[in-house]
Structure formats: structure tokens, C-alpha cells
Amino acid sequence: MAFELPPLPYAPDALEPHYSANTLSFHHGKHHQAYVTKLNELIDGSEHADKSLESIITSSSGGLFNQAAQVWNHTFFWNSMKPGGGGAPSGALAEAIDSTFGSLDAFKEKFKAAGVGQFGSGWVWLVKDGGELKIVTSANAETPLTEGQVPVLTCDVWEHAYYLDYQNRRPDFIQSFLDNLVNWEFAAANYDDVSSAAAE
Ligand code: MN3
């Protein structure tokens, strides 16, 4: 069964001025779409044709893994942002961030430094690894899904994610992501899912 490009969870201009409609239309309509198209070409008629996206990601390598993981990573990234985002998390996630990193500001500094320090293309993530919150980075299409970690939040640090709006200023993009775009409700829902699963 062919995969489809998931629609954006907001209008293409809804993240302006922090993330332009121009960037979003290329990033979602061209880059994300291309990963979906290539994934479908690769699985057509293969043993992977009827698998879920997550199943393909955890059972493939090479080109197929790259396309499948990039489809998943981008959908997760769109949901990691929202119009009027930023601010502070609440509830259990807020407590975990404070206890793990010391404060929200300290978390933001570490997340930003990790994203800036990712050489070349990749992603910076907040994940739950066992009982622990961690900031991790991944290169190219790599994803915490294959590491047994549960993604809570991500920021795409491929150049295509920010170049039209921020040119080479990756630190400014990540800062704006944290201050103006991050969807803490989405992150908290991911964190709470994991917490309840771990408690079962
Ligand atoms: Mn991207």
C-alpha cells in the first residue's frame, strides 16, 4: 500500500515570521514529498509493500531506510512546531526537564548546542531513553526509533530546513524554533505516552 504525504497540521503561512510559507512549501511540498515518492518506488512489489512505516524503518537499511526514516522524521518535525509555539512545557514533562537539565533555559542551551554541533545534515532530538530524558543528535536520516529511544521532540538541522529564512545561521534557527515554534503540548503527549507505557 502506497504511503501518502501527510498534510501539514497548520496552514503553510501559519508559522510566519519565524518559518516562512516559502520554506514550508519547499520543505513539505518538495523535500518531504520526494521522500514519500521514492519510498513508494522502492517498496512497490517488494516484501516491504504492506508494512507500516515504523516496521520498514526498523527492518531496512541503505536507501530504503533513508527514505522511510526521512518520511517519519519530517512528519514528527511538523508536529513538533505550532503557530504561537514556544513558551514553556507544563506537567510531568516540565518537571522532568527541570530535574534532568536544571531548568528550561539550561535545556534550551543544551538542545541548541547539540543541534549546532551536528556536523552536516541531521536532526536534534529530545528523547526518552529508558527512564531518562536525553538530548541526542542523528546524522542524515538516522532516527532514535532504531535506538530503542522514544522521540519527544525534534528539530530538522539539514540546511534545507532553514537556509531560505536563516541562510547559514543555524544557531538562530534553532533558537527561534525553541522560542517561537516548539509545540510543547505535542512533546508532553509523547512524554506522557512513554511514562504511562513504562508504568504498565
Ligand atoms: Mn528536512
Boltz pocket constraint, residues with backbone or C-beta under 6 A from the ligand:
constraints:
  - pocket:
      binder: B
      contacts: [[A, 27], [A, 31], [A, 74], [A, 156], [A, 158], [A, 160], [A, 161]]
      max_distance: 6.0
